[in-house]
Amino acid sequence: MSSVTTIVIIGGTGDLAQRKLLPALVRLAAKGRLPENLAVIGFARAQHDDASYRELMWSGAHEHGDPPVERPAWDAFAPRLSYVCADLADPASFDTLRGRLEAIEAGAERVDRLFYLAISPALFAPAIAGLEAAGLAREEKGWRRVVVEKPFGHDEESAAELDRRIHAVFGESQVYRIDHYLGKETVQNLLVFRFANAIFEPLWNRNYIDNVQITASEEVTVGDRAGYYDSSGVVRDMVQNHLLQLLCLVAMEPPSSQNAESLRSKRVEVLDAVRRWSPKEFAKNAVAGQYDGYLDERGVAPDSRTPTYAAMRLFIDNWRWQGVPFYLRSGKAMAGKRSEIAIQFKAPPLTIFAHQGSQDPAPNVLAMCVGPDGGFHLRFSTKVPDQAMLIESAHMEFHYRTSFAGHEIPEAYQRLLEDALAGDASLFIRSDQIAQAWSIVDPLLRCWADPASPKLERYATGSWGPAAADELLAQDGFAWQSLCGHDE
């Protein structure tokens, strides 16, 4: 046995491990995309032996996996799986883990280890400290990497402190900060769409684009996540990470290569150019909302000011995007589940059809549908036959489900786990990008935390958010555009 690779899932009995990580690993194994001698160790507080742990994870992967894991695939994978009962506050637990690792790795010339922190953010630092104390993070006979789930910090200061603690043990090249949005096939396709098609790049700038709108809406309420959500809110849960990631992919300059650092540097450049609003300025450029009934959710403070909806206007002060507003919105309990980027192009300089009695045509919009139905829509104007010069909008569409019928569209964690094992950090977040993202939204969080700030806008469950969000765009002469799914 020349080499062994081991994945240690810290928090190995949790929801993330059962619903996402183990199903992803089982599917990668079925495709032959895992290292030949790969072992997985669950590391958590619950009392299990290897057999009961395998049964627990089988139940979770089969019942909650998307799609469910089937028994033959599980039976082929299960022998790789073992368990160590752990208390993160007890150094002896990490010594026990070291003993299990050494037993698995015995006789191997090369030893690679991936530590996945599938735990509460409050436990990240203790887990890192435990790995260091037990000598598990030292790179001996192979690489050592750590995957850190979001949220990475609660604000700019806490993110910087977490970075300091992690970097005391792991170098930046060993740290893989995960945002599952970047693992989605449809998100990755944004790069292909922009940089593998020469017809778009000449138009991708302030000369032809009026505004950019990025939406991430959810139909569900906070439900059983209310306790966590009430201390977090929509900005920390969605805007600081997911929406700003999408903004980077839309606005970034072409990278010089597919090299991970080239791609990541271009994303950082975008955030660096985003105009920083002060808390007072953000009050004029953002809307905070809360859905009706949120205060009645179990675990929510009766006087909570936590926003469940946010809309904001940002500007990217660089040569390509100067003066083009970027509108971001996200919310819970909305009319539809949708992740969409709408590029609205400028109107023709002269509307030559107005005198014929037709209305001005709807603006040209290119919509990039991230989910749930991934694809692209293009709206353009065309003449109605036999109706003088009556103009109507027409649509061109591409959908993964029809164009690639029969192809599996893998869940995001498959791609991200495969990349982490391969050492490809392209779809992971670098520390300076985390810092830039927090520096953008921190003034907004301070603005909305101020007791003197305006009351939250109310919006009905099943709506598209508060009316004030529509007024934010109307100030600039625009309206929310949506081509992915039914019209608003």
Secondary structure, 3 states (H helix, E strand, C coil): CCEEEEEEEECCCCHHHHHHHHHHHHHHHHCCCCCCCEEEEEEECCCCCHHHHHHHHHHHHHHHCCCCCCHHHHHHHHHHEEEEECCCCCHHHHHHHHHHHHHHHCCCCEEEEEEEECCCHHHHHHHHHHHHHCCCCCCCCCCEEEEECCCCCCCHHHHHHHHHHHHCCCCHHHEEECCHHHHCHHHHHHHHHHHCCCCCHHHCCCCCEEEEEEEEECCCCCHHHHHHHCCCHHHHHHHHHHHHHHHHHHHCCCCCCCCHHHHHHHHHHHHHHECCCCHHHHHHHEEEEEECCHHHCCCCCCCCCCCCEEEEEEEECCCCCCCCEEEEEEECCECCCEEEEEEEECCCCCCCCHHHCCCCCCCCEEEEEEECCCEEEEEEEEECCCCCCCEEEEEEEEEHHHHCCCCCCCCHHHHHHHHHHHCCCCCCECHHHHHHHHHHHHHHHHHHHCCCCCCCEEECCCECCCHHHHHHHHCCCCCCCCCCCCCC
